[in-house]
Amino acid sequence: MDIHKVGSDTTVLADSLEVPGVGHIPANAYVLTAREPVVVDTGLSLSDRDFVPAVGSVVDPADILWIWLTHPDRDHTGGIFDLLVAAPRARVVTTFIGAGIMSTERPLPMDRLYFLNPGQSLDVGDRELRAFRPPLFDNPATVGFYDDRTRICFSSDCFGGPMPTAELAESGHANDLKPEDLRATQLLWATLDSPWVHVVDPAKYRATIEPLRAMDPEIVLCTHLPPAVRMTTRMIETITMAPDSDPFVGPDQAALEQMLKSFEPGGAPAAAT
């Protein structure tokens, strides 16, 4: 995990996960050191990730008042229960549906919830965070937000893109890629993570992009992309192309067996058991 600042009061807790045949997928969480500190998502659900100590290197967990869960997929919820213990005053910002999805595995404590819908705002003492539904998403509970004090948009999965290396995924910036390479990886992610984009009315889909265009954020912080600074117009142009791009087709069983063979010493297939 690489921990670094973007702007004056926002810190990236950058992690990644390698997916063979796709690339190194960033898995970022964020700490917003507002007057009432906010943690945005809580990392991967893997046993070797020490999320709370990472947060503690940025802000005293006892001071955290808000945990904004952009949606309850397991690459966003890894440290949430440990963080709730370490941050006893924090409340989880989510939706009715988000809390319901979490309850199918381990319920969030009801007295620690704060329901917020797209179009509403959260007052964190020195600013308001405006909740919105990103144009691309893979979970019905997805809610990102815009911080108009810093002009930073937290877009959840929208604008994601696998990176060619773990170093770039965790320590780089989106503009480290050539524009054509960034466009290709973002379209790959759009069709992989939001396959519904190929079956909706393109005009209606593109209309959902306009509120984001009107925000005109200077910085976009996506869970699955390195920080993107002053690139919003270009990235919006990319996601408008998603309905017309090629659908993602994942590996089939024959491809899986070939991958398993490559994992054996010398490329030999595993012995039958």
C-alpha positions as CSV (number, residue, x, y, z in Angstrom):
1,M,0.0,0.0,0.0
2,D,1.2,3.5,-0.9
3,I,0.0,6.4,1.1
4,H,0.2,9.9,-0.5
5,K,-1.7,13.2,-0.5
6,V,-3.7,14.7,-3.4
7,G,-4.4,18.3,-2.7
8,S,-4.2,19.9,0.7
9,D,-6.5,17.7,2.8
10,T,-7.1,14.5,0.9
11,T,-4.9,11.4,1.3
12,V,-4.9,8.3,-1.0
13,L,-4.6,4.9,0.6
14,A,-3.6,3.1,-2.6
15,D,-3.7,-0.6,-2.9
16,S,-4.0,-2.9,-5.9
17,L,-4.9,-6.4,-7.0
18,E,-3.5,-8.3,-10.0
19,V,-6.0,-10.0,-12.2
20,P,-4.4,-12.2,-14.8
21,G,-5.2,-11.2,-18.3
22,V,-6.6,-7.8,-17.2
23,G,-3.9,-6.0,-15.3
24,H,-3.3,-4.5,-11.9
25,I,-6.5,-3.0,-10.6
26,P,-6.2,-0.1,-8.2
27,A,-8.2,-0.5,-5.0
28,N,-8.1,2.9,-3.4
29,A,-9.6,4.3,-0.2
30,Y,-9.3,7.9,0.9
31,V,-9.1,10.1,4.0
32,L,-10.6,13.6,3.8
33,T,-9.3,15.6,6.7
34,A,-12.2,18.0,6.9
35,R,-13.2,19.5,10.3
36,E,-15.2,16.3,10.7
37,P,-12.8,13.7,9.2
38,V,-14.1,11.3,6.5
39,V,-12.8,7.9,5.4
40,V,-14.0,7.0,1.9
41,D,-14.3,3.2,1.5
42,T,-12.2,0.7,3.6
43,G,-10.0,-1.3,1.2
44,L,-9.7,-4.9,0.1
45,S,-11.2,-7.8,2.1
46,L,-7.9,-9.7,2.3
47,S,-6.4,-10.9,5.5
48,D,-3.0,-9.4,5.0
49,R,-4.3,-5.8,4.6
50,D,-3.8,-3.7,7.7
51,F,-6.3,-1.0,6.9
52,V,-6.7,0.6,10.3
53,P,-3.0,1.3,10.9
54,A,-2.9,2.8,7.4
55,V,-5.7,5.2,8.3
56,G,-4.1,5.8,11.6
57,S,-1.0,7.1,9.9
58,V,-3.1,9.9,8.5
59,V,-5.7,10.7,11.2
60,D,-6.3,9.5,14.7
61,P,-9.2,7.0,14.3
62,A,-10.8,8.4,17.5
63,D,-11.3,11.7,15.5
64,I,-13.0,10.1,12.5
65,L,-16.7,11.0,12.4
66,W,-17.7,9.6,9.0
67,I,-17.1,6.5,6.9
68,W,-18.5,7.1,3.4
69,L,-19.1,3.6,1.9
70,T,-19.5,4.3,-1.8
71,H,-21.0,0.8,-2.2
72,P,-20.8,-2.5,-0.3
73,D,-18.7,-4.6,-2.6
74,R,-15.9,-6.5,-0.8
75,D,-13.2,-4.5,-2.5
76,H,-14.6,-1.4,-0.6
77,T,-15.5,-2.9,2.8
78,G,-12.4,-4.8,3.9
79,G,-11.6,-2.8,7.0
80,I,-15.0,-1.4,7.9
81,F,-15.7,-3.4,11.0
82,D,-12.2,-3.0,12.4
83,L,-12.5,0.7,11.7
84,L,-15.8,0.9,13.5
85,V,-14.1,-0.4,16.6
86,A,-11.1,1.9,16.3
87,A,-13.3,4.9,15.5
88,P,-16.2,4.7,18.0
89,R,-17.8,8.0,17.0
90,A,-17.9,7.3,13.3
91,R,-21.1,6.7,11.4
92,V,-21.3,4.8,8.1
93,V,-22.7,6.9,5.2
94,T,-24.6,4.5,3.0
95,T,-28.1,3.9,1.5
96,F,-31.0,1.7,2.6
97,I,-30.0,-0.7,-0.1
98,G,-26.4,-0.6,0.9
99,A,-27.1,-1.5,4.5
100,G,-29.4,-4.3,3.3
101,I,-26.7,-5.8,1.1
102,M,-24.2,-5.7,4.0
103,S,-26.7,-7.5,6.2
104,T,-26.6,-10.6,4.0
105,E,-23.1,-11.3,5.3
106,R,-22.5,-9.2,8.5
107,P,-24.9,-6.4,9.4
108,L,-23.7,-3.0,10.2
109,P,-24.8,-1.7,13.6
110,M,-28.0,0.2,13.0
111,D,-27.1,3.0,15.4
112,R,-23.9,3.7,13.4
113,L,-25.7,4.2,10.1
114,Y,-26.4,7.4,8.3
115,F,-28.6,7.0,5.2
116,L,-27.9,9.5,2.4
117,N,-29.4,9.4,-1.1
118,P,-28.1,10.9,-4.4
119,G,-29.0,14.5,-4.5
120,Q,-28.6,15.0,-0.8
121,S,-25.6,16.5,1.0
122,L,-23.5,15.8,4.1
123,D,-22.3,18.6,6.3
124,V,-18.8,17.8,7.6
125,G,-18.2,21.0,9.5
126,D,-16.2,23.1,7.0
127,R,-17.9,22.0,3.8
128,E,-20.8,20.0,2.4
129,L,-20.3,16.8,0.4
130,R,-22.8,16.5,-2.4
131,A,-23.9,13.0,-3.1
132,F,-24.6,11.8,-6.6
133,R,-25.0,8.6,-8.6
134,P,-22.0,8.1,-11.0
135,P,-22.9,7.3,-14.6
136,L,-21.2,3.9,-14.4
137,F,-21.6,1.6,-11.5
138,D,-21.7,-2.1,-10.6
139,N,-23.8,-2.0,-7.5
140,P,-27.3,-0.4,-7.0
141,A,-26.1,1.2,-3.7
142,T,-23.4,3.3,-5.4
143,V,-23.2,6.9,-4.2
144,G,-20.2,9.1,-4.9
145,F,-19.8,12.7,-3.9
146,Y,-18.4,16.1,-4.9
147,D,-16.4,18.3,-2.5
148,D,-16.9,21.8,-3.9
149,R,-14.3,23.3,-1.5
150,T,-11.5,21.3,-3.1
151,R,-13.2,20.6,-6.5
152,I,-12.6,16.9,-6.0
153,C,-15.0,14.3,-7.2
154,F,-15.0,10.9,-5.5
155,S,-16.5,8.7,-8.3
156,S,-16.5,5.2,-6.8
157,D,-15.9,2.7,-9.6
158,C,-16.7,5.2,-12.5
159,F,-13.6,6.1,-14.6
160,G,-11.7,3.0,-13.4
161,G,-9.0,1.3,-15.5
162,P,-6.5,-1.5,-14.9
163,M,-2.9,-0.5,-14.9
164,P,0.1,-2.3,-16.5
165,T,2.1,-2.5,-13.2
166,A,1.4,-2.5,-9.5
167,E,3.8,0.5,-9.1
168,L,1.7,2.6,-11.5
169,A,-1.6,1.4,-9.9
170,E,-0.5,2.4,-6.4
171,S,2.0,5.2,-6.8
172,G,1.2,6.8,-10.2
173,H,-1.2,9.2,-11.7
174,A,-3.7,8.6,-14.5
175,N,-1.9,10.9,-16.8
176,D,1.2,8.7,-16.6
177,L,-0.5,6.7,-19.3
178,K,-0.6,7.9,-22.9
179,P,-4.0,9.3,-23.7
180,E,-4.9,6.4,-26.1
181,D,-3.8,3.8,-23.5
182,L,-5.8,5.4,-20.7
183,R,-8.9,5.5,-23.0
184,A,-8.5,1.9,-23.8
185,T,-8.1,0.8,-20.2
186,Q,-11.1,2.9,-19.1
187,L,-13.3,1.5,-21.8
188,L,-12.2,-2.0,-20.8
189,W,-13.1,-1.4,-17.2
190,A,-16.4,0.3,-18.2
191,T,-17.6,-2.8,-20.2
192,L,-16.2,-5.3,-17.6
193,D,-17.6,-3.6,-14.5
194,S,-20.8,-2.2,-16.0
195,P,-21.8,-4.6,-18.8
196,W,-25.4,-3.2,-18.7
197,V,-24.1,-0.1,-20.6
198,H,-24.5,-2.1,-23.8
199,V,-28.2,-2.7,-23.3
200,V,-29.5,0.7,-22.2
201,D,-30.6,3.6,-24.3
202,P,-27.4,5.4,-25.2
203,A,-29.1,8.8,-25.2
204,K,-30.5,8.2,-21.7
205,Y,-27.1,6.9,-20.5
206,R,-25.3,9.9,-21.8
207,A,-27.8,12.2,-20.1
208,T,-26.6,10.8,-16.8
209,I,-23.1,12.1,-17.5
210,E,-24.3,15.8,-17.8
211,P,-24.5,16.4,-14.0
212,L,-20.9,15.3,-13.7
213,R,-19.8,17.5,-16.6
214,A,-21.6,20.4,-14.8
215,M,-19.6,19.8,-11.6
216,D,-16.4,20.2,-13.6
217,P,-14.1,18.7,-10.9
218,E,-10.5,19.6,-11.0
219,I,-9.5,16.2,-9.6
220,V,-11.3,12.8,-9.9
221,L,-10.6,10.2,-7.3
222,C,-11.8,6.8,-8.4
223,T,-11.5,3.6,-6.4
224,H,-10.0,1.8,-9.4
225,L,-7.8,4.4,-11.0
226,P,-4.8,6.4,-9.9
227,P,-5.6,10.1,-9.1
228,A,-6.7,12.0,-12.2
229,V,-5.8,15.7,-12.1
230,R,-7.2,18.2,-14.7
231,M,-8.4,15.3,-16.9
232,T,-12.1,15.4,-16.4
233,T,-13.1,16.6,-19.9
234,R,-11.1,13.9,-21.6
235,M,-12.3,11.1,-19.2
236,I,-15.9,12.2,-19.7
237,E,-15.4,11.9,-23.5
238,T,-14.2,8.4,-22.9
239,I,-17.1,7.1,-20.9
240,T,-19.6,8.6,-23.4
241,M,-18.1,6.0,-25.8
242,A,-18.9,3.0,-23.5
243,P,-22.2,1.9,-25.1
244,D,-20.5,1.7,-28.5
245,S,-17.4,-0.1,-27.4
246,D,-16.8,-3.9,-27.6
247,P,-18.4,-5.9,-24.8
248,F,-15.9,-7.6,-22.4
249,V,-15.7,-11.4,-22.9
250,G,-13.9,-13.1,-20.0
251,P,-11.8,-16.3,-20.2
252,D,-13.7,-19.5,-20.6
253,Q,-12.8,-22.9,-19.1
254,A,-10.2,-23.7,-21.7
255,A,-8.4,-20.4,-21.0
256,L,-8.6,-21.1,-17.2
257,E,-7.0,-24.5,-17.7
258,Q,-4.2,-23.0,-19.8
259,M,-3.6,-20.4,-17.1
260,L,-3.4,-23.1,-14.4
261,K,-0.8,-25.0,-16.5
262,S,1.3,-21.9,-16.7
263,F,1.4,-21.7,-12.9
264,E,3.1,-25.1,-12.6
265,P,6.9,-25.3,-12.6
266,G,8.1,-25.5,-16.2
267,G,4.6,-24.9,-17.4
268,A,3.6,-28.6,-16.8
269,P,0.0,-29.3,-15.9
270,A,-0.8,-30.2,-12.3
271,A,-1.1,-33.9,-11.5
272,A,-4.6,-35.3,-11.1
273,T,-5.8,-35.9,-7.6
